[in-house]
Amino acid sequence: MSLIEIDQSTRSALIALAESEGIWLEGDLVSKVSGSSDSQFEAYLEEARKLNEKKVKSRQDSIRSIASLKDRLKRLESGQGSESSLDLLQKKTKFRMMESIIKTALIVILAVGGTATILYILAMFTGKDTELIGNTWSNLLGILLTNSFSIVGTIMGVRYSQDNNDDKND
């Protein structure tokens, strides 16, 4: 197909429009117009082509980002994206709960063990009979130790169970 020739008055009007309002020829029309022998209009067409390429790239980027956003929205609506967020939130909550259980258990164990040890030491230094408190102290520390291992074992079992469930779901 041959190029379109534009008369001098139209060329001057297009150049004036570009200079005054920043409006240029664009789209497929730019490649179909001939600049003839007018160097000023040829420069106008070259700049119009450059601007057109920039606008096309910008539109393509916009279309890509819109498509990406639509894809993300579809995944969120179908539950794929929210499922992983919910799973992560549940894991964080479980971790915080286990952390608070361990802290509380340690505080109780240390408080009871410390109190019994202090009473035993006081009884030894005051010369009181330590047979009863010694047996109590020994039994109490054995129970606390057993309970602390029980708590740790239970938590480790829950974590192991969760890891196995996560592997099966994947």
PyMOL commands that set and color helices and strands:
alter all, ss='L'
color gray80, all
select helices_A, chain A and resi 8-21+28-32+39-78+80-126+131-169
alter helices_A, ss='H'
color red, helices_A
deselect
rebuild
show_as cartoon
